[in-house]
């Protein structure tokens, strides 16, 4: 039985909309003009929710309305909102300009790390010209090609997954950072319309990290093959942090866990590695590590970016994965995640910055058009595996100065 609990609005084709909804739902009651919506209809969907949404979206488009699927306890709810999202056209010139600026910035960062030849540019202070600058930048191409390849794979993973689901999305926006030792703060894409359901959000969310990781791992292996072993000095050096995956990659290429300390200081080897992994101490003075090649550094940075993106909070990729798994219950986990970052910040202060970002911007999650359709078993397994991947690629101490 349909119960109209508000007066009909002559501007809304209420009966027609209810007729359309009744094709996919056994209706219990309707409310016209409920809150900011044109119509609320409660009941139980009579066909599979994903097909039901596709059908309603298609038929309501002719009326100029958009359906939203929500859950109220065990009841299915269709909220009908006036209007249809019309994505604005993007300006690819902005993407191109930012990419060129980032390319130059990353080439410069690569040249400062020794480029391909392992030598610093500008041997003579007076050797400064357009040609010399171009030669200097060119020495950074192995690092730039490797890092930008990883970042581009990451963002195109998001882009093509979004397009596969019919979601309008911008091209990647690269972010240059001329003063940084990597030359970039990464890249982002922007969704231009709400995402359909949990399945689409998961596919779009995991496609980026998985695509980036698929490029980063070979880059790390090749870079470590090109990296020479070296004795660490007794101070005054910067050491890149280990993730589990990076530690295993070093073992695969060089046959030992690095940096190998000069002495375990009387500690069992396993205990030493657990303490060093999470604190960066004791300092490995006089130990042995790779003299990291620019390509290996780019691969390491790719792993780090993947790990940071997989933090299970807020608008990060990991936050999207966590959200599709447990829904709005993610809010209960946010204090624990922030607390964990604050604790890690005792060893590396950069985590405090991330804790503040997540506290300020991590409370919002993408509003889905369809919140009824659940994850299928295959995608649930992918989501769980992606959260586990976070623990493999995150470096508790990304950088340490000794």
Beta strands, then each sheet from edge to edge (+ up, - down):
strand 1: 25-32
strand 2: 39-45
strand 3: 65-72
strand 4: 75-82
strand 5: 173-176
strand 6: 184-188
strand 7: 228-231
strand 8: 238-240
strand 9: 288-291
strand 10: 399-401
sheet 1: 1+ 2- 4+ 3-
sheet 2: 5+ 6-
sheet 3: 7+ 9-
sheet 4: 8+ 10-
end
